[in-house]
Amino acid sequence: MSARLNPEKLLLSKWTARQVIAREKHFLVVELLREQAPTGELGAVDAVVLEAVLTKRQRTLKWRELTDSSAWQQGWQ
């Protein structure tokens, strides 16, 4: 996975977990969570909400964790 992942373009992107847990392998980014900006403006993307395609369960993780190619692969494989 490239370290050049743009967090602003992650919404609705598809991901495959390298390790299947509870039959969850394929995920879709359904929300971008942003840092709190002191001026009230939108802050930088801090984390993402991934939704499992099969179970619809959601998990939150720091977006930079998606750059770990031993844990995540972009696209559905």
C-alpha positions in Angstrom: 0.0 0.0 0.0 1.3 3.4 -0.9 2.0 5.9 1.8 0.6 8.5 -0.5 -3.0 7.8 0.4 -5.1 10.9 0.4 -7.4 10.9 3.4 -9.8 13.4 1.7 -10.6 10.8 -1.0 -11.2 7.8 1.3 -15.0 8.2 1.5 -16.7 5.2 -0.1 -13.4 3.5 -0.9 -13.2 -0.3 -0.7 -10.8 -2.3 1.5 -10.0 -5.9 2.1 -8.7 -7.0 5.5 -5.7 -9.4 5.3 -6.9 -11.3 8.4 -10.6 -12.3 8.4 -12.3 -11.8 11.7 -15.9 -13.0 12.4 -16.5 -13.5 8.6 -15.6 -9.8 8.0 -13.2 -9.3 5.2 -14.6 -6.6 2.8 -15.2 -3.1 4.1 -16.4 0.2 2.8 -15.4 3.6 4.2 -18.7 5.2 5.2 -17.6 8.2 7.2 -14.6 10.5 7.6 -14.0 11.7 11.2 -12.2 15.0 11.5 -10.1 16.7 14.1 -11.8 19.5 16.0 -10.6 22.8 14.5 -10.4 25.7 17.0 -12.0 28.1 14.5 -15.1 25.9 13.9 -13.9 25.0 10.4 -13.5 21.5 9.2 -10.3 20.0 10.5 -8.0 17.4 8.9 -9.3 13.8 8.6 -8.3 11.9 11.7 -10.1 8.6 11.4 -12.5 6.6 9.2 -15.5 4.5 9.9 -15.3 1.2 8.1 -18.5 -0.8 7.5 -18.3 -4.6 6.9 -20.1 -5.4 3.7 -21.5 -8.7 4.9 -22.6 -7.9 8.5 -22.9 -4.1 8.3 -20.9 -3.8 11.6 -18.9 -0.7 11.8 -15.4 -0.1 13.2 -13.4 3.1 13.6 -9.7 3.4 13.0 -7.1 6.0 12.3 -6.9 6.5 8.5 -3.2 5.9 8.5 -3.7 2.3 9.6 -5.0 1.7 6.1 -1.5 2.2 4.8 -0.3 -1.0 6.6 -0.2 -3.4 3.7 0.1 -6.4 6.2 -3.3 -5.5 7.5 -5.2 -3.9 4.7 -5.4 -4.0 0.9 -7.2 -1.4 -1.2 -10.1 -2.7 -3.2 -12.0 -6.0 -2.8 -9.8 -9.0 -3.3 
